[in-house]
């Protein structure tokens, strides 16, 4: 990010030590880069449009009216509805180590267009799902790599000053909105599954996966539980959550395996079967694919702590 901000730093004007900002505009969005060079508390900030705030450097403490106060670090983002007041503390900001944050505001009409398109891609029946929203409430995105990569691209594109920047920004913002919607859908359907069982067939399939995680889960069984064709089930599942049902099953089994490695003395081969994998070799392969180390290496890292 420091490299991306080099042009911005060389041209921006520093007029205040608390939340000094520089604005970069496009056809239907604006990027504000904020810098704070001294400690401060209860700094108020409010936008007329929905905003995605993303930390660049330093630390903030965010106080939002519809969320519990939280520490805000680089790599994290938060979506805030229009007109919502933010009260911000800067406990560590100094002249040499300023706190930096960006705020991307997007025209509500553009958001509405992308949201409508997303809901059309994820609807099963009228009245059943297909009604995800981006600005109904504040939403904290904790180290979402995909969104952070898009934020980096936006910073570069806004500050580069290319003649076609509006076209580039249009594509990035569409993807950004969809990723935020998928993040909200994942949080709702995966963390609060019970609340959606009565009116969301994907939630019903997710609940079945949770209850039978260590068993042999066939896609045909999930399709049957969701009362959908196999192609439609895969399409709706992936469009809504951003990953396939097979990827979800595997990731949940890896999480279970990590818990067993941490809390038991079972052999790796035994943990493989208790986590729902058919063979230890396949378990080792998928574990390394998801965690970048083998189960045995993961176990060794725990012993060194």
C-alpha positions in Angstrom: 0.0 0.0 0.0 2.9 2.4 0.7 4.0 2.1 -2.9 0.4 2.7 -4.1 0.3 5.9 -2.0 3.6 7.3 -3.2 1.9 9.6 -5.8 -0.7 10.7 -3.3 1.9 11.6 -0.7 3.9 13.6 -3.2 0.9 15.8 -4.2 -1.4 16.0 -1.2 -1.5 19.1 1.0 -1.4 18.7 4.8 -3.6 21.3 6.3 -4.5 19.7 9.7 -3.0 17.0 11.9 -6.3 15.3 12.6 -8.2 13.6 9.8 -6.5 15.6 7.0 -8.1 14.3 3.8 -7.6 14.3 0.1 -10.5 13.5 -2.2 -10.4 11.7 -5.6 -13.6 11.6 -7.7 -15.0 9.4 -10.4 -18.4 9.4 -12.2 -20.4 8.0 -9.3 -17.9 7.5 -6.4 -15.3 9.3 -4.4 -12.2 8.1 -2.6 -11.1 10.0 0.5 -7.7 9.3 2.0 -7.5 10.4 5.6 -4.3 11.0 7.7 -4.0 11.7 11.4 -0.6 12.8 12.9 -1.4 13.1 16.6 -3.5 11.4 19.2 -7.1 12.3 19.3 -10.5 11.1 20.7 -14.1 11.2 19.7 -13.5 12.6 16.3 -16.8 12.8 14.4 -17.2 11.8 10.8 -20.4 11.3 8.7 -21.1 10.8 5.0 -24.2 11.5 2.9 -23.6 8.3 0.9 -22.9 4.7 2.0 -19.2 4.3 2.7 -16.6 1.5 2.8 -13.8 2.5 5.2 -10.6 0.6 5.1 -7.5 0.9 7.3 -4.1 1.6 5.7 -1.8 2.1 8.7 -1.9 2.6 12.4 -4.9 1.9 14.7 -8.3 3.4 15.3 -11.0 2.6 17.8 -14.4 2.9 16.1 -17.6 3.8 17.8 -20.7 3.2 15.6 -24.2 3.5 16.9 -25.3 0.1 15.7 -22.1 -1.9 16.6 -20.1 -2.6 19.7 -16.9 -0.4 19.7 -13.9 -2.2 18.1 -10.2 -1.8 17.3 -9.7 -1.1 13.6 -6.4 -2.3 12.0 -4.8 -2.4 8.5 -6.4 -5.0 6.3 -9.8 -4.5 7.8 -12.8 -2.7 6.4 -16.2 -1.6 7.6 -19.3 -0.8 5.6 -21.3 2.1 7.1 -24.8 3.3 5.9 -25.3 6.8 4.7 -25.9 9.4 7.5 -24.5 7.2 10.3 -22.1 9.0 12.6 -18.7 7.6 13.3 -16.8 8.6 16.5 -13.1 7.7 16.2 -10.3 7.5 18.6 -6.6 7.7 17.5 -4.6 6.2 20.5 -1.3 5.8 18.7 -1.1 8.4 15.9 2.1 10.5 15.8 3.9 12.7 13.3 6.2 10.0 12.2 3.7 7.2 12.3 0.3 8.6 11.2 -2.9 6.7 11.1 -4.1 6.4 7.6 -7.5 5.3 6.4 -9.5 5.5 3.2 -13.3 6.0 2.8 -14.9 5.1 -0.5 -18.4 6.6 -1.0 -20.6 5.2 -3.8 -23.7 6.7 -5.4 -26.8 4.8 -3.9 -28.2 4.4 -7.4 -25.1 2.4 -8.5 -25.3 0.3 -5.3 -28.9 -0.4 -6.0 -28.2 -1.5 -9.5 -25.5 -4.0 -8.4 -27.6 -5.2 -5.4 -30.6 -5.9 -7.7 -28.4 -7.8 -10.1 -26.9 -9.9 -7.2 -30.3 -10.7 -5.8 -31.5 -11.8 -9.2 -28.5 -14.2 -9.4 -29.2 -15.7 -5.9 -33.0 -15.9 -5.9 -34.7 -19.3 -5.7 -38.4 -18.4 -5.5 -40.2 -15.1 -5.1 -40.3 -14.4 -1.4 -37.4 -16.7 -0.6 -34.1 -14.9 -0.2 -32.9 -12.7 -3.1 -33.1 -9.7 -0.8 -29.5 -9.1 0.5 -28.7 -5.4 1.1 -25.4 -3.6 1.5 -26.4 -0.5 3.6 -29.1 -1.7 6.0 -26.6 -1.8 8.9 -22.9 -1.4 9.6 -20.8 -4.4 8.9 -17.2 -5.2 9.9 -15.0 -7.1 7.4 -12.1 -8.6 9.2 -9.1 -9.2 7.0 -11.0 -10.1 3.8 -8.2 -10.7 1.3 -10.4 -10.3 -1.8 -11.8 -7.0 -0.7 -8.4 -5.7 0.4 -7.0 -6.5 -3.1 -9.9 -4.5 -4.7 -9.2 -1.6 -2.3 -5.6 -1.6 -3.4 -6.6 -1.5 -7.0 -9.0 1.3 -6.3 -6.3 3.4 -4.6 -4.0 2.9 -7.6 -6.7 3.7 -10.2 -8.1 6.8 -8.4 -4.6 8.3 -7.9 -3.1 7.3 -11.2 -5.3 9.8 -13.1 -5.7 7.5 -16.2 -8.0 8.9 -18.9 -10.2 5.8 -18.7 -10.3 5.6 -14.9 -14.1 5.8 -14.7 -14.4 2.6 -16.8 -11.8 0.8 -14.7 -13.4 2.0 -11.4 -16.8 0.8 -12.6 -15.7 -2.8 -12.9 -13.8 -2.8 -9.6 -16.7 -1.3 -7.6 -19.2 -3.8 -9.0 -17.0 -6.6 -7.9 -16.5 -4.9 -4.5 -20.2 -4.6 -3.9 -20.8 -8.2 -4.8 -18.0 -9.4 -2.5 -19.5 -7.4 0.4 -22.9 -8.8 -0.3 -21.5 -12.4 -0.3 -19.7 -11.6 3.0 -23.0 -10.5 4.6 -24.7 -13.6 3.2 -22.0 -15.9 4.5 -22.2 -14.2 8.0 -26.0 -14.6 8.0 -26.3 -18.1 6.6 -23.3 -19.7 8.2 -23.3 -18.0 11.6 -27.1 -17.7 12.1 -28.3 -20.7 10.1 -31.2 -21.5 12.4 -32.8 -18.1 11.7 -33.1 -19.0 8.0 -34.2 -22.6 8.1 -37.8 -21.9 7.6 -37.5 -19.8 4.4 -34.1 -20.4 2.8 -33.2 -23.7 1.1 -29.5 -23.0 1.0 -29.6 -22.6 4.8 -31.3 -25.9 5.1 -28.5 -27.5 3.1 -25.9 -25.8 5.3 -27.6 -27.0 8.4 -27.5 -30.6 7.1 -23.7 -30.2 6.4 -23.1 -29.0 10.0 -25.1 -31.9 11.5 -23.4 -34.6 9.3 -19.9 -33.1 8.8 -18.0 -36.2 9.8 -20.2 -38.5 7.7 -20.2 -39.2 3.9 -22.1 -36.2 2.6 -23.2 -36.7 -1.0 -24.1 -33.8 -3.3 -27.2 -35.7 -4.3 -28.3 -35.6 -0.6 -27.8 -31.8 -0.4 -29.6 -31.3 -3.7 -32.5 -33.3 -2.3 -32.5 -31.3 1.0 -32.6 -28.0 -1.0 -35.3 -29.3 -3.4 -33.3 -28.0 -6.4 -31.7 -29.4 -9.5 -28.0 -30.1 -9.1 -26.9 -27.3 -11.5 -29.3 -24.8 -9.9 -28.1 -25.7 -6.4 -24.5 -25.3 -7.3 -25.2 -22.0 -9.1 -27.2 -20.5 -6.2 -24.8 -21.7 -3.5 -21.7 -20.3 -5.3 -23.4 -17.0 -6.3 -24.7 -16.4 -2.8 -21.7 -17.4 -0.7 -18.8 -17.1 -3.1 -17.6 -20.7 -2.9 -19.0 -24.1 -3.8 -20.7 -26.6 -1.4 -17.7 -28.9 -1.7 -15.3 -26.1 -0.8 -17.5 -25.3 2.2 -17.6 -28.9 3.4 -13.8 -29.2 3.1 -13.1 -25.9 4.9 -15.4 -26.9 7.8 -13.6 -30.3 8.1 -10.3 -28.6 8.1 -11.5 -26.3 11.0 -12.6 -29.4 12.9 -9.3 -31.1 12.3 -7.4 -28.1 13.6 -9.5 -28.1 16.7 -8.8 -31.8 17.3 -5.0 -31.3 16.7 -5.0 -28.5 19.3 -7.1 -30.3 21.9 -6.3 -34.0 21.6 -3.3 -36.3 21.3 -4.8 -38.3 18.5 -2.6 -39.4 15.6 -2.9 -37.4 12.4 -4.4 -40.4 10.6 -7.1 -40.8 13.3 -7.9 -37.1 13.1 -8.3 -37.4 9.4 -11.1 -39.9 9.8 -12.7 -38.1 12.8 -12.9 -35.0 10.6 -14.8 -36.7 7.9 -12.0 -37.4 5.4 -11.9 -40.8 3.7 -8.2 -41.2 3.7 -5.2 -39.7 5.5 -3.4 -38.9 2.3 -6.4 -36.8 1.0 -6.7 -35.1 4.4 -3.0 -34.2 4.2 -3.4 -32.8 0.7 -6.4 -30.7 1.4 -5.0 -29.4 4.8 -1.8 -28.2 3.0 -3.9 -26.6 0.2 -6.0 -24.6 2.7 -3.4 -23.9 5.5 -0.2 -24.0 3.4 1.4 -26.4 5.9 0.8 -30.1 6.6 -1.2 -31.3 9.6 2.1 -32.6 11.2 3.8 -29.2 10.7 0.7 -27.5 12.2 1.0 -29.7 15.2 4.7 -28.9 15.6 4.0 -25.1 15.6 1.6 -25.6 18.5 4.2 -27.4 20.5 6.6 -24.5 20.0 4.2 -21.9 21.5 
